[in-house]
Amino acid sequence: MESTAYVQPTEKLEEKPETEYTRNMKRQFPLFGIGCLLYSAFYAFCLYRNTSGITYPFFVVGTLCCFFFSMKKLGVPFKKSSICYIMAITLLGISNCMTVSPQILAMNKCGIFILFLVLMLHTVYDDKEWDFNKYLYAFFHTTCSFFLCLFCPFADMISYFDAKKQEKSGKKSLFLPALAGFFIALPILFFMTLLLTSADVVFENMLSELMKAMNIFTAAKVLFLIVVVFFSSYAVLSVLCKKEVKEKTEEKTRFDAVIAIVITSMLCLLYMAFSIVQILYLFIGNMTLPENYTYARYAREGFFQLLLVSVINFLIVLICLRLFQESKVLRTILTIVCGCTFIMIFSSALRMILYIESYSLTFLRLFVLWALMVIFLLMAGVTAFIFYRQFPLFLYGLSVVTICYIALSFSHPDYLVARYNLINGADYEYLSRLSADAAPVILDCSKNPYMTNVKEMLEKTDGEFDYEYYDKRYWIKNYYCKIQNQTKDMGIRDFNFSRYAAGKYVK
């Protein structure tokens, strides 16, 4: 008799239970569906082909209001600590309509996105014990889940009407059949329109004129933008409602501190030798340089390399504190590494300042000095974290970067660059490429030593090009004409304070 083997039935994968927030969102589908649709129309009105207009701060404030209104309807309580995030996001939104610098505008949008993502996670989750790694994991997980939730409006709509159908048994809902009929009719309508336009020339011309009057291509772009924003905004709410990120941080097994001690001690010896050289050669200047090597050349080299080493040191210290066991020896070595990093930061800053004195100021060089200041403050926080593990390093770092960047954003770097270069010697070709933020310096006769009068400048540059006067006048005319084109026909939506201020000089 053959023995039959018992085959254990395969277990079904258990689906994660719905959270209370998800159930609330499905029960109130009309509210969130219509709300996301109105928000997407608001988004298109504020930002369609308008990256730095007066509507940007209204868009930011409107987005915050929509988010917290949604959270209230879902039953998520408001946290007083969110006020700091709200203020920072609002300030960056205001900055967007006060500058036209492409670098600042790009960084403003990145800053708003990151801060808003932190605000959303902070609102939904209990993030008191979260560190940088936990937030990074939450960012990644939320972003990946976002793409999986793009079609949640359809699922939630079906779930909502199924629930309504069960409540009102015997009464047939007409919404789903009507919606199905609408989507089936669209391709049929398109095909019939093609046939009728090919059958009658008069009808074709009339339809063509109607499409031109409606600017059908612009309308199609706006409609596409509204659809994308609708699905995206609904998906964001769906991801937050699921709360798939574990709130509690798990304490992982750490490696033996001896590994980190060996690695960092070798680096420490190298950094100490390098720091001594910086003090003797660069800061004091008492030692002899190699033959045919001037002090100015020595001082102007290596600032980007030192900036990179400072960033790497910052990451090394964080990794050692995160992955390796507690050790007094390791703490001492890491403190020395931080001290050497401070010397490297000062060395890089001094080299950059000397480089600027010789080769003028640019946005990138100004940004490097700003980055060095931020890294210095971050390293100070890491040094405190080495000795006091309860130090809120993530919140400290986020606050430092946010406050310093808001200061940079409102400082109008192009204005500072133009002001410095016109006083200390100008790279005229670079100055002519600056944004309208620099117009109050370049086109102001009292601040620009190369221009005495706008009318005189235009008269002397009118006609055949003269290389003799290029450095002093033609680059100003090029900049003048560029600003003139950028400031004309400025409407209500795309009104920008920086372009408005620059327009006063080209009337």
Secondary structure, 3 states (H helix, E strand, C coil): CCCCCCCCCCCCCCCCCCCHHHHHHHHCHHHHHHHHHHHHHHHHHHHCCCCCCCHHHHHHHHHHHHHHHHHHHHCCCCCCCHHHHHHHHHHHHHHHCCCCCHHHHHHHHHHHHHHHHHHHHHHHCCCCCCCHHHHHHHHHHHHHHHHHCCCHHHHHHHHHHHHHHHHCCCCCCCHHHHHHHHHHHHHHHHHHHHHHHHHCHHHHHHHHHHHHHHCHHHHHHHHHHHHHHHHHHHHHHHHHHHCCCCCCCCCCCCECHHHHHHHHHHHHHHHHHHHHHHHHHHHHCCCCCCCCCCHHHHHCCCHHHHHHHHHHHHHHHHHHHHHECCCHHHHHHHHHHHHHHHHHHHHHHHHHHHHHHHHCCCHHHHHHHHHHHHHHHHHHHHHHHHHCCCCCHHHHHHHHHHHHHHHHHHCCHHHHHHHHHHHHCCCHHHHCCCCHHHHHHHCCCCCCCCCCCHHHHHHHCCCCCCHHHHHHHHHHHHHHHHHHHHHCCCCCCCCCHHHHHHHCCCC
